[in-house]
Amino acid sequence: MDADLRLKMLAAENDELRERIALLKQALAEDAWHPPAEWGLTAAETQVMQALLSRKIATRGAILASLYHAHGRDEPEPNIIRVYLCKMRRKLDPYGVRIKTIRGVGYALPIAQKRVIRAGAVDIGSAV
């Protein structure tokens, strides 16, 4: 193999590994957001919620990237996002969390709810 090609491949691999390390550091950080246990969110649902919390509007692409691309997993059918959101809405509705669908764009949480969720409230219906 050509030395220049090998160097380019190694540089690309290093960039990917640095990105993975940054994601792991973020996940392990003390200030990383973790859902209340009462919500019963799975690890994947927690990643979807983190995508919603970190963006004004989380597009399908952004959610898929948070679930699969950053972790080196094969990308599933886009309908999996609908499945996750349906399950999450059922779990979170009793706690006053409302995930909005923005037709043709993506999904969002109201800003007031984001603040309360980040503050660690379990039942945000009465806090908003």
MDTraj code that builds the backbone (N, CA, C; nanometers):
import mdtraj as md
import numpy as np

residues = "MET ASP ALA ASP LEU ARG LEU LYS MET LEU ALA ALA GLU ASN ASP GLU LEU ARG GLU ARG ILE ALA LEU LEU LYS GLN ALA LEU ALA GLU ASP ALA TRP HIS PRO PRO ALA GLU TRP GLY LEU THR ALA ALA GLU THR GLN VAL MET GLN ALA LEU LEU SER ARG LYS ILE ALA THR ARG GLY ALA ILE LEU ALA SER LEU TYR HIS ALA HIS GLY ARG ASP GLU PRO GLU PRO ASN ILE ILE ARG VAL TYR LEU CYS LYS MET ARG ARG LYS LEU ASP PRO TYR GLY VAL ARG ILE LYS THR ILE ARG GLY VAL GLY TYR ALA LEU PRO ILE ALA GLN LYS ARG VAL ILE ARG ALA GLY ALA VAL ASP ILE GLY SER ALA VAL".split()
xyz = np.array([
    [0.0838, -0.1181, 0.0000],
    [0.0000, 0.0000, 0.0000],
    [0.0882, 0.1243, 0.0000],
    [0.0464, 0.2228, -0.0732],
    [0.1153, 0.3494, -0.0848],
    [0.1207, 0.4188, 0.0519],
    [0.2362, 0.4762, 0.0858],
    [0.2549, 0.5399, 0.2169],
    [0.1605, 0.6576, 0.2373],
    [0.1372, 0.7395, 0.1341],
    [0.0468, 0.8538, 0.1472],
    [-0.0966, 0.8083, 0.1722],
    [-0.1374, 0.7051, 0.1017],
    [-0.2720, 0.6508, 0.1214],
    [-0.2871, 0.5964, 0.2629],
    [-0.1860, 0.5267, 0.3092],
    [-0.1881, 0.4716, 0.4460],
    [-0.1977, 0.5835, 0.5499],
    [-0.1244, 0.6926, 0.5282],
    [-0.1294, 0.8058, 0.6207],
    [-0.2675, 0.8694, 0.6223],
    [-0.3291, 0.8824, 0.5057],
    [-0.4637, 0.9386, 0.4984],
    [-0.5639, 0.8496, 0.5710],
    [-0.5494, 0.7194, 0.5539],
    [-0.6397, 0.6256, 0.6215],
    [-0.6228, 0.6334, 0.7727],
    [-0.4994, 0.6413, 0.8179],
    [-0.4735, 0.6512, 0.9616],
    [-0.5251, 0.7831, 1.0183],
    [-0.5098, 0.8912, 0.9433],
    [-0.5600, 1.0211, 0.9887],
    [-0.7117, 1.0183, 1.0007],
    [-0.7799, 0.9566, 0.9042],
    [-0.9260, 0.9457, 0.9106],
    [-0.9688, 0.8607, 1.0294],
    [-0.8973, 0.7516, 1.0530],
    [-0.9288, 0.6653, 1.1672],
    [-0.9062, 0.7402, 1.2984],
    [-0.7984, 0.8172, 1.3066],
    [-0.7713, 0.8965, 1.4277],
    [-0.8817, 0.9979, 1.4527],
    [-0.9288, 1.0645, 1.3466],
    [-1.0372, 1.1612, 1.3614],
    [-1.1626, 1.0944, 1.4154],
    [-1.1953, 0.9773, 1.3628],
    [-1.3135, 0.9039, 1.4099],
    [-1.2978, 0.8636, 1.5563],
    [-1.1800, 0.8161, 1.5916],
    [-1.1562, 0.7760, 1.7308],
    [-1.1617, 0.8959, 1.8255],
    [-1.1103, 1.0101, 1.7825],
    [-1.1184, 1.1312, 1.8654],
    [-1.2635, 1.1718, 1.8885],
    [-1.3443, 1.1589, 1.7832],
    [-1.4864, 1.1916, 1.7967],
    [-1.5551, 1.0964, 1.8953],
    [-1.5233, 0.9694, 1.8864],
    [-1.5809, 0.8712, 1.9803],
    [-1.5379, 0.8999, 2.1231],
    [-1.4113, 0.9353, 2.1412],
    [-1.3617, 0.9689, 2.2749],
    [-1.4361, 1.0895, 2.3301],
    [-1.4571, 1.1896, 2.2472],
    [-1.5302, 1.3091, 2.2917],
    [-1.6721, 1.2725, 2.3338],
    [-1.7377, 1.1843, 2.2582],
    [-1.8729, 1.1408, 2.2950],
    [-1.8727, 1.0642, 2.4265],
    [-1.7736, 0.9790, 2.4445],
    [-1.7643, 0.9038, 2.5701],
    [-1.7385, 0.9958, 2.6885],
    [-1.6507, 1.0930, 2.6701],
    [-1.6245, 1.1898, 2.7779],
    [-1.7507, 1.2658, 2.8140],
    [-1.8256, 1.3037, 2.7123],
    [-1.9507, 1.3751, 2.7366],
    [-2.0490, 1.2866, 2.8125],
    [-2.0565, 1.1599, 2.7734],
    [-2.1488, 1.0679, 2.8395],
    [-2.1090, 1.0419, 2.9839],
    [-1.9799, 1.0444, 3.0126],
    [-1.9315, 1.0163, 3.1473],
    [-1.9191, 1.1405, 3.2351],
    [-1.9366, 1.2560, 3.1746],
    [-1.9222, 1.3809, 3.2494],
    [-2.0236, 1.3870, 3.3628],
    [-1.9818, 1.4500, 3.4694],
    [-2.0706, 1.4622, 3.5850],
    [-2.1973, 1.5393, 3.5516],
    [-2.1862, 1.6335, 3.4585],
    [-2.3025, 1.7148, 3.4267],
    [-2.3865, 1.6566, 3.3130],
    [-2.3551, 1.5350, 3.2718],
    [-2.4353, 1.4707, 3.1673],
    [-2.5764, 1.4484, 3.2200],
    [-2.6741, 1.4673, 3.1333],
    [-2.8130, 1.4531, 3.1740],
    [-2.8516, 1.3057, 3.1777],
    [-2.9173, 1.2665, 3.2850],
    [-2.9690, 1.1310, 3.2984],
    [-3.1164, 1.1420, 3.3346],
    [-3.2009, 1.0617, 3.2703],
    [-3.3440, 1.0729, 3.2989],
    [-3.3768, 1.0189, 3.4377],
    [-3.4825, 1.0706, 3.4972],
    [-3.5268, 1.0140, 3.6249],
    [-3.5630, 0.8663, 3.6058],
    [-3.5298, 0.7845, 3.7005],
    [-3.5582, 0.6406, 3.6905],
    [-3.7073, 0.6140, 3.6743],
    [-3.7899, 0.7005, 3.7316],
    [-3.9345, 0.6829, 3.7238],
    [-3.9852, 0.6836, 3.5794],
    [-3.9130, 0.7506, 3.4912],
    [-3.9569, 0.7589, 3.3525],
    [-3.9412, 0.6255, 3.2798],
    [-3.8495, 0.5429, 3.3230],
    [-3.8312, 0.4110, 3.2625],
    [-3.7794, 0.4134, 3.1197],
    [-3.6982, 0.5136, 3.0863],
    [-3.6451, 0.5218, 2.9505],
    [-3.5313, 0.4223, 2.9299],
    [-3.5289, 0.3602, 2.8129],
    [-3.4184, 0.2719, 2.7761],
    [-3.2979, 0.3583, 2.7398],
    [-3.1835, 0.2947, 2.7177],
    [-3.0632, 0.3686, 2.6793],
    [-3.0851, 0.4420, 2.5464],
    [-3.1478, 0.3754, 2.4506],
    [-3.1731, 0.4389, 2.3209],
    [-3.2706, 0.5553, 2.3357],
    [-3.3744, 0.5383, 2.4165],
    [-3.4709, 0.6467, 2.4388],
    [-3.4035, 0.7651, 2.5085],
    [-3.3092, 0.7362, 2.5969],
    [-3.2341, 0.8428, 2.6624],
    [-3.1524, 0.9208, 2.5602],
    [-3.0944, 0.8519, 2.4633],
    [-3.0184, 0.9203, 2.3587],
    [-3.1102, 1.0082, 2.2739],
    [-3.2296, 0.9596, 2.2467],
    [-3.3260, 1.0411, 2.1712],
    [-3.3610, 1.1652, 2.2529],
    [-3.3846, 1.1476, 2.3831],
    [-3.4177, 1.2615, 2.4686],
    [-3.3017, 1.3604, 2.4735],
    [-3.1788, 1.3114, 2.4788],
    [-3.0638, 1.4008, 2.4786],
    [-3.0563, 1.4796, 2.3475],
    [-3.0898, 1.4157, 2.2360],
    [-3.0927, 1.4864, 2.1076],
    [-3.1992, 1.5955, 2.1110],
    [-3.3140, 1.5662, 2.1717],
    [-3.4214, 1.6656, 2.1825],
    [-3.3811, 1.7807, 2.2738],
    [-3.3117, 1.7488, 2.3817],
    [-3.2704, 1.8527, 2.4770],
    [-3.1602, 1.9427, 2.4209],
    [-3.0788, 1.8895, 2.3308],
    [-2.9628, 1.9649, 2.2836],
    [-2.9897, 2.0485, 2.1593],
    [-3.1113, 2.0388, 2.1044],
    [-3.1416, 2.1118, 1.9822],
    [-3.2760, 2.1818, 1.9938],
    [-3.2892, 2.2918, 1.9210],
    [-3.4195, 2.3591, 1.9149],
    [-3.5194, 2.2653, 1.8482],
    [-3.4789, 2.2078, 1.7344],
    [-3.5583, 2.1077, 1.6640],
    [-3.4646, 1.9927, 1.6291],
    [-3.5004, 1.8731, 1.6708],
    [-3.4197, 1.7546, 1.6393],
    [-3.4773, 1.6900, 1.5140],
    [-3.4018, 1.6943, 1.4068],
    [-3.4472, 1.6313, 1.2834],
    [-3.4307, 1.4807, 1.2949],
    [-3.4959, 1.4079, 1.2048],
    [-3.4786, 1.2622, 1.2024],
    [-3.3315, 1.2266, 1.1850],
    [-3.2641, 1.3015, 1.0964],
    [-3.1225, 1.2760, 1.0725],
    [-3.0379, 1.2955, 1.1973],
    [-3.0680, 1.3988, 1.2737],
    [-2.9933, 1.4252, 1.3974],
    [-3.0170, 1.3145, 1.5000],
    [-3.1410, 1.2690, 1.5083],
    [-3.1716, 1.1617, 1.6036],
    [-3.1043, 1.0317, 1.5603],
    [-3.1124, 0.9997, 1.4311],
    [-3.0460, 0.8788, 1.3809],
    [-2.8956, 0.8861, 1.4053],
    [-2.8375, 1.0036, 1.3833],
    [-2.6936, 1.0199, 1.4061],
    [-2.6588, 0.9983, 1.5521],
    [-2.7416, 1.0502, 1.6427],
    [-2.7120, 1.0328, 1.7856],
    [-2.7244, 0.8874, 1.8280],
    [-2.8100, 0.8134, 1.7600],
    [-2.8296, 0.6729, 1.7947],
    [-2.7298, 0.5790, 1.7288],
    [-2.6922, 0.6071, 1.6053],
    [-2.6193, 0.5081, 1.5274],
    [-2.4840, 0.5532, 1.4740],
    [-2.4765, 0.6671, 1.4070],
    [-2.3516, 0.7069, 1.3420],
    [-2.2370, 0.7240, 1.4409],
    [-2.2642, 0.7885, 1.5510],
    [-2.1579, 0.8172, 1.6475],
    [-2.1087, 0.6908, 1.7173],
    [-2.1844, 0.5838, 1.7060],
    [-2.1485, 0.4610, 1.7761],
    [-2.1054, 0.3508, 1.6805],
    [-2.0932, 0.3842, 1.5532],
    [-2.0467, 0.2872, 1.4558],
    [-2.1458, 0.1771, 1.4240],
    [-2.2713, 0.1994, 1.4550],
    [-2.3735, 0.0985, 1.4274],
    [-2.4310, 0.1198, 1.2884],
    [-2.4836, 0.0125, 1.2308],
    [-2.5529, 0.0250, 1.1033],
    [-2.6807, 0.1034, 1.1234],
    [-2.7125, 0.1850, 1.0248],
    [-2.8321, 0.2688, 1.0344],
    [-2.9569, 0.1869, 1.0040],
    [-3.0572, 0.1947, 1.0905],
    [-3.1808, 0.1202, 1.0687],
    [-3.2760, 0.1959, 0.9765],
    [-3.3931, 0.1421, 0.9613],
    [-3.4974, 0.2109, 0.8867],
    [-3.5358, 0.3391, 0.9616],
    [-3.5623, 0.4483, 0.8893],
    [-3.5986, 0.5744, 0.9557],
    [-3.7243, 0.5637, 1.0426],
    [-3.8110, 0.4666, 1.0170],
    [-3.9328, 0.4518, 1.0977],
    [-3.9036, 0.4171, 1.2434],
    [-3.7813, 0.3734, 1.2725],
    [-3.7480, 0.3402, 1.4106],
    [-3.7620, 0.4632, 1.4993],
    [-3.7406, 0.5813, 1.4432],
    [-3.7551, 0.7048, 1.5208],
    [-3.9003, 0.7192, 1.5666],
    [-3.9940, 0.6932, 1.4775],
    [-4.1361, 0.6989, 1.5146],
    [-4.1680, 0.6002, 1.6261],
    [-4.1082, 0.4824, 1.6179],
    [-4.1317, 0.3800, 1.7206],
    [-4.0809, 0.4292, 1.8557],
    [-3.9568, 0.4796, 1.8583],
    [-3.9009, 0.5310, 1.9839],
    [-3.9873, 0.6444, 2.0401],
    [-4.0246, 0.7380, 1.9543],
    [-4.1027, 0.8520, 2.0015],
    [-4.2399, 0.8100, 2.0516],
    [-4.3024, 0.7144, 1.9872],
    [-4.4323, 0.6648, 2.0340],
    [-4.4191, 0.6047, 2.1748],
    [-4.3176, 0.5219, 2.1936],
    [-4.2947, 0.4604, 2.3253],
    [-4.2611, 0.5659, 2.4298],
    [-4.1775, 0.6626, 2.3908],
    [-4.1391, 0.7678, 2.4848],
    [-4.2590, 0.8527, 2.5245],
    [-4.3423, 0.8869, 2.4281],
    [-4.4606, 0.9680, 2.4598],
    [-4.5500, 0.8960, 2.5590],
    [-4.5682, 0.7656, 2.5409],
    [-4.6500, 0.6878, 2.6338],
    [-4.5897, 0.6899, 2.7750],
    [-4.4578, 0.6756, 2.7825],
    [-4.3905, 0.6746, 2.9125],
    [-4.3886, 0.8127, 2.9788],
    [-4.3724, 0.9181, 2.8984],
    [-4.3509, 1.0516, 2.9534],
    [-4.4785, 1.1324, 2.9742],
    [-4.5845, 1.0949, 2.9067],
    [-4.7111, 1.1695, 2.9182],
    [-4.7582, 1.1847, 3.0631],
    [-4.7523, 1.0794, 3.1450],
    [-4.7969, 1.0963, 3.2838],
    [-4.7150, 1.1980, 3.3637],
    [-4.5952, 1.2289, 3.3154],
    [-4.5084, 1.3235, 3.3856],
    [-4.5138, 1.4631, 3.3249],
    [-4.5999, 1.4835, 3.2274],
    [-4.6179, 1.6155, 3.1687],
    [-4.5188, 1.6520, 3.0597],
    [-4.4408, 1.5557, 3.0136],
    [-4.3437, 1.5829, 2.9076],
    [-4.4154, 1.5660, 2.7738],
    [-4.4098, 1.6699, 2.6912],
    [-4.4788, 1.6690, 2.5620],
    [-4.3782, 1.6884, 2.4495],
    [-4.3571, 1.5849, 2.3715],
    [-4.2691, 1.5933, 2.2550],
    [-4.3552, 1.6341, 2.1365],
    [-4.3199, 1.7474, 2.0779],
    [-4.3968, 1.7995, 1.9646],
    [-4.3408, 1.7471, 1.8332],
    [-4.4304, 1.7157, 1.7403],
    [-4.3904, 1.6814, 1.6048],
    [-4.4024, 1.8075, 1.5211],
    [-4.2962, 1.8425, 1.4530],
    [-4.2984, 1.9562, 1.3624],
    [-4.2949, 1.8957, 1.2225],
    [-4.4123, 1.8863, 1.1649],
    [-4.4321, 1.8150, 1.0392],
    [-4.3321, 1.8569, 0.9320],
    [-4.2661, 1.7566, 0.8766],
    [-4.1702, 1.7805, 0.7699],
    [-4.0348, 1.8313, 0.8155],
    [-4.0193, 1.8535, 0.9475],
    [-3.8940, 1.9083, 0.9993],
    [-3.8305, 1.8155, 1.1016],
    [-3.9046, 1.7823, 1.2063],
    [-3.8493, 1.6983, 1.3118],
    [-3.9329, 1.7026, 1.4372],
    [-3.8669, 1.7013, 1.5507],
    [-3.9335, 1.6931, 1.6806],
    [-3.8715, 1.7943, 1.7758],
    [-3.9504, 1.8379, 1.8735],
    [-3.8999, 1.9393, 1.9668],
    [-3.9684, 1.9270, 2.1020],
    [-3.8988, 1.9777, 2.2015],
    [-3.9544, 1.9959, 2.3348],
    [-3.9693, 2.1458, 2.3573],
    [-4.0787, 2.1900, 2.4197],
    [-4.0910, 2.3319, 2.4522],
    [-3.9745, 2.3763, 2.5420],
    [-3.9290, 2.4981, 2.5213],
    [-3.8133, 2.5500, 2.5955],
    [-3.8345, 2.5429, 2.7463],
    [-3.9538, 2.5779, 2.7928],
    [-3.9811, 2.5743, 2.9374],
    [-3.9666, 2.4320, 2.9907],
    [-4.0105, 2.3337, 2.9148],
    [-3.9967, 2.1946, 2.9589],
    [-3.8494, 2.1532, 2.9624],
    [-3.7722, 2.1982, 2.8642],
    [-3.6294, 2.1644, 2.8621],
    [-3.5607, 2.2114, 2.9900],
    [-3.5914, 2.3343, 3.0318],
    [-3.5291, 2.3886, 3.1531],
    [-3.5621, 2.3031, 3.2748],
    [-3.6881, 2.2658, 3.2869],
    [-3.7318, 2.1879, 3.4026],
    [-3.6720, 2.0470, 3.3984],
    [-3.6662, 1.9874, 3.2798],
    [-3.6084, 1.8534, 3.2657],
    [-3.4612, 1.8558, 3.3036],
    [-3.3872, 1.9547, 3.2531],
    [-3.2444, 1.9643, 3.2855],
    [-3.2208, 1.9881, 3.4341],
    [-3.3173, 2.0526, 3.4988],
    [-3.3043, 2.0792, 3.6425],
    [-3.3284, 1.9542, 3.7256],
    [-3.3782, 1.8486, 3.6618],
    [-3.3936, 1.7218, 3.7319],
    [-3.5321, 1.6912, 3.7821],
    [-3.6315, 1.7676, 3.7416],
    [-3.7687, 1.7405, 3.7865],
    [-3.8183, 1.6110, 3.7245],
    [-3.8971, 1.5367, 3.7994],
    [-3.9559, 1.4115, 3.7511],
    [-4.0905, 1.4423, 3.6866],
    [-4.1791, 1.5075, 3.7608],
    [-4.3125, 1.5416, 3.7096],
    [-4.3084, 1.6891, 3.6717],
    [-4.2936, 1.7140, 3.5416],
    [-4.2757, 1.8532, 3.5010],
    [-4.4082, 1.9215, 3.4700],
    [-4.5159, 1.8473, 3.4682],
    [-4.6469, 1.9075, 3.4379],
    [-4.6806, 2.0195, 3.5324],
    [-4.6511, 2.0023, 3.6606],
    [-4.6833, 2.1053, 3.7598],
    [-4.5739, 2.2109, 3.7686],
    [-4.4546, 2.1810, 3.7140],
    [-4.3432, 2.2745, 3.7254],
    [-4.3389, 2.3756, 3.6123],
    [-4.4074, 2.3474, 3.5013],
    [-4.4026, 2.4378, 3.3858],
    [-4.5162, 2.5341, 3.3908],
])
top = md.Topology()
chain = top.add_chain()
for i, resn in enumerate(residues, 1):
    res = top.add_residue(resn, chain, resSeq=i)
    for name in ("N", "CA", "C"):
        top.add_atom(name, md.element.get_by_symbol(name[0]), res)
traj = md.Trajectory(xyz[None], top)
